[in-house]
Amino acid sequence: MTSSSIAILLGLLLAGGAATAQSEALDFGPVARRIELSPEEVQAASEIVISAGLSTTLLFDAGLRREDVELEGRDRFELVDLGQTTLRLVPSSRVTAADTFRLVVHFRDGAAPVSASFLLRVHPVKAQPLIEIYRGRRTVATYQQEVRELRAELTRFKEENARVVAEHEAPAGLAGLISTTAMDEHGVLGSNVSAAVSLEAEKWFTSSFVRTYRSTARVAVETHLAVKAGGAPWRAKGAMLRNKAGAELKVLRIWQEQILPDEEFKRLVVEAVAPAASVQGPFSLKLWEADGPRTLTLRNITFPEWP
């Protein structure tokens, strides 16, 4: 099959596809999450998302009793750095997806509430980098910042909704790509990057090749995967496409054939939004299953240069 015919087939796949597509929205960048503690009522433990090897910092507006911090499974964290008003956590590689750890902190001044409880839940990649915990009155500046972030988030939701509506109303095939401006007269460019890409999941998977594609506003990564003998069937639940600077591309969908433990290679495609200015590689692609520990990382991914 020629490269031009492969590009056309991929374009048809991205526009419609015969198999079931999955998608998991990703934020464009990390923002501080805020948790407010009420002194009048007992609050349930707030859930915080952590990931192996990634840092999560809790910033409190009151001093902590450092000697009384309670962290379940402390030996499974490679870093627990406790300051006067901060707590930085880095889980080790021993944690697995869906693990939970209870964290309790006590405040030094004795004011209500005297303590706060948190539930740390492990996700393969989506650690929340900064959590701000308030017990007292917040400043006007923090409310203004929160309003700005909410407005930005609302704008993203509106743009995403408009895109979904447009794609739903668009025709399938090449006409759909053209009508949604995902493709122009330059078509879709493809490149075989198998020699440069490394796979970090050798104990679970093998990969036969990796191809990347680019159109006016989209990119895609295609790979053929097989589950090693003795493993369980695998289906990707989410994906993250990030460059070395930490910038993420918004993943639109994951399409894959069923990957069974028969060592037969099956196709998997990840599609993302990527205006020309945002495609500054190389990128790493990380995929994870719904509840299991098996993650897949492809590194040193590059996309064809756009005319």
C-alpha positions, 0 to 999 in steps of 0.5 A: 500500500502506498503512503498516499493511500494510507493517508487517505484511509486514515483520513476516512478513519478519523472522520468516521470509522467503523469501530467504536471510538473513545475519548477522554478530554484533557485540560490544556495546562495545570491550574491550582485546585482550591479546597475550602474547609468549613469550621461549622460542619464536619466535611468528608475527605476531599479526593486528590489525584496523584500519579507515580513519579509526579509531584503534588503539592498541598498549600495551606493557609495555616501552619501545620503540626508537622509531627502529627501528619498521618499518611497511609502507605508512607513507604510507597512514596518516594518523597514526603516533604513537609514544610510549615504550610506545605506538603509535597508528595511524590508517589513511587513506582510501587503505587498502581492505578486506583490505589487510595491513601488516606491523609490527615493533617492537623493545624498548629493554631487550634482554630476550627477546623483543627484537622483536615482529611484527604483521600489520595487516589492514584491515576496513571498520569493525571496528578493534580500538581497544586492544591490550595487549602483554605480554612479562613477568609480568602483574599479578593485576588484569589476570588478574581483569579478563580473567576478568570479560570472559570471563564477560561474553562467555560470558553473551552467548554463552549469551543468543545461543544461547538466542535462536537456539534459541527462534527456530528452534523458533518458528513462522513469521509473526505467530505467530513474532513473538508467541512470541519476544516480538518483537511485542506488542499494539502491533504494528510501527510504521513511518516513512518517513525518506527526507528526513532520511537521507543516503547516503554511497556515491554513486559506487557506489549510489543509494537510492530511499527509507529506512523504519524499523520498531520493535516491542517488542524489535526495529528494522529499516531498509529501503531500496531500492538500485541499483548504478550502471551499470558496477558489479559485483553487490553483496551485504552481508556485514556491518552496523553500526548505531551512534548518535552516542555510539558505542553499537551495536545488535546486528545479527541479520540482513541480508536482501536481494534480489540487487543487480545492475548494472542500475540496478533498485532492490532491497530490503535490510533490516537487523534489530537487537535494540533494547530501548526504552532503547537506541534513542537516535538518530540512528543511522548504518548501515554495510554492507560486502561480503565482500572488496571496497572498496564500503561503504554508509553511511546517516546520520541514521536514526531509529526510531518512538517506542514507546508 
